[in-house]
Amino acid sequence: MAFDSLELVRLLIRLIREKKGEDLVVLDVRGRSSYTDFILIASARSARHVQGLADFLESETARLGIPPSGVEGLTQGHWVVMDYGDAVVHLFYEPVRQVYDLEGLWVEAPRIEPEDLQKEESLVRD
């Protein structure tokens, strides 16, 4: 099954929410990044929650034929990075997220409210 980048982001949002990922932020880095179109950042309540969330994302996306090309940080569970090509997911144990402040590094990238992804036309670029 083929997914375009917006469908992939929608799927990842749904899966993150299903496993109680918190404070989800979606950054649109199209034209600003050479390695991805979207960055998803979410928090979890503990390292174990981060690991469980990452395992769930990996297994569910693999089941759909779109496994991540790479997963880093799973052993410690403080910061897991999952590379889906058009989307990169960062799952943080909350205190670690504050330290690295990825949102601050990408302050100029437009933020997309996950709810707005239901309105695809709002994300189409000319």
C-alpha positions as CSV (number, residue, x, y, z in Angstrom):
1,M,0.0,0.0,0.0
2,A,1.5,3.4,-1.0
3,F,1.1,6.4,1.2
4,D,1.8,10.0,0.1
5,S,3.5,12.2,2.7
6,L,0.2,13.7,4.1
7,E,-1.4,10.2,4.4
8,L,1.7,9.0,6.2
9,V,1.6,11.9,8.7
10,R,-2.2,11.3,9.3
11,L,-1.4,7.6,10.0
12,L,1.4,8.5,12.4
13,I,-0.7,11.0,14.2
14,R,-3.5,8.4,14.7
15,L,-1.1,5.8,16.0
16,I,0.7,8.2,18.3
17,R,-2.7,9.3,19.8
18,E,-3.9,5.7,20.0
19,K,-1.0,4.9,22.4
20,K,-1.5,8.1,24.4
21,G,1.4,10.1,23.0
22,E,1.2,13.7,24.4
23,D,1.8,17.2,23.3
24,L,2.0,16.3,19.6
25,V,3.6,18.9,17.3
26,V,3.8,18.5,13.5
27,L,6.3,20.7,11.8
28,D,6.1,21.3,8.0
29,V,9.7,21.4,6.9
30,R,9.1,21.0,3.2
31,G,11.6,23.2,1.4
32,R,13.5,23.8,4.7
33,S,15.0,20.3,5.2
34,S,16.9,18.1,2.8
35,Y,16.0,14.9,4.6
36,T,12.2,15.0,5.3
37,D,9.0,16.9,4.7
38,F,7.4,16.6,8.1
39,I,8.8,16.3,11.7
40,L,6.4,14.9,14.3
41,I,7.4,15.4,18.0
42,A,5.5,13.8,20.8
43,S,6.1,13.2,24.5
44,A,5.5,10.2,26.8
45,R,5.2,9.9,30.5
46,S,8.2,7.5,31.0
47,A,11.0,5.9,29.2
48,R,8.9,2.7,29.1
49,H,6.0,4.6,27.6
50,V,8.4,6.0,24.9
51,Q,9.6,2.4,24.1
52,G,6.1,1.0,24.0
53,L,4.9,3.8,21.7
54,A,7.9,3.3,19.4
55,D,7.4,-0.5,19.3
56,F,3.7,0.1,18.5
57,L,4.5,2.6,15.7
58,E,7.1,0.3,14.2
59,S,4.9,-2.8,14.2
60,E,1.8,-1.1,12.9
61,T,3.5,0.7,10.1
62,A,5.4,-2.5,9.2
63,R,2.1,-4.3,9.1
64,L,0.9,-1.8,6.5
65,G,4.1,-2.1,4.5
66,I,5.8,1.1,5.5
67,P,8.3,0.2,8.2
68,P,10.7,2.9,9.3
69,S,14.0,2.9,7.5
70,G,15.8,3.5,10.8
71,V,15.0,3.6,14.5
72,E,17.5,5.1,17.1
73,G,17.3,5.4,20.8
74,L,15.0,2.5,21.6
75,T,17.2,0.9,24.2
76,Q,17.3,3.9,26.6
77,G,13.8,5.2,25.7
78,H,14.5,8.8,26.5
79,W,14.5,10.0,22.8
80,V,13.6,7.7,20.0
81,V,13.9,8.8,16.4
82,M,12.0,7.0,13.7
83,D,12.7,7.7,10.0
84,Y,9.8,7.2,7.6
85,G,11.4,9.2,4.8
86,D,8.8,11.8,4.2
87,A,8.2,12.1,8.0
88,V,10.6,11.7,10.9
89,V,9.1,11.0,14.3
90,H,10.8,12.1,17.6
91,L,9.4,10.5,20.7
92,F,10.6,12.0,24.0
93,Y,10.4,11.3,27.6
94,E,9.1,14.7,28.6
95,P,12.1,16.1,30.6
96,V,14.4,15.2,27.8
97,R,12.2,16.9,25.2
98,Q,12.6,20.2,27.2
99,V,16.4,19.9,27.2
100,Y,16.7,19.4,23.4
101,D,13.9,21.8,22.4
102,L,13.5,20.7,18.8
103,E,10.6,23.0,18.3
104,G,13.0,25.9,19.1
105,L,15.5,24.7,16.5
106,W,12.7,24.7,13.9
107,V,11.0,27.9,15.1
108,E,10.6,29.2,11.6
109,A,8.9,26.0,10.3
110,P,5.2,26.2,10.1
111,R,3.4,24.2,12.8
112,I,0.4,22.2,11.7
113,E,-2.4,21.4,14.2
114,P,-3.0,17.7,13.9
115,E,-6.7,18.4,13.6
116,D,-6.1,20.6,10.5
117,L,-4.8,17.6,8.6
118,Q,-8.4,16.6,8.1
119,K,-8.5,19.6,5.7
120,E,-5.9,18.5,3.2
121,E,-6.4,21.6,1.0
122,S,-4.9,23.7,3.9
123,L,-1.6,21.9,3.4
124,V,-1.3,22.0,-0.4
125,R,1.5,24.2,-1.6
126,D,1.4,26.2,-4.8
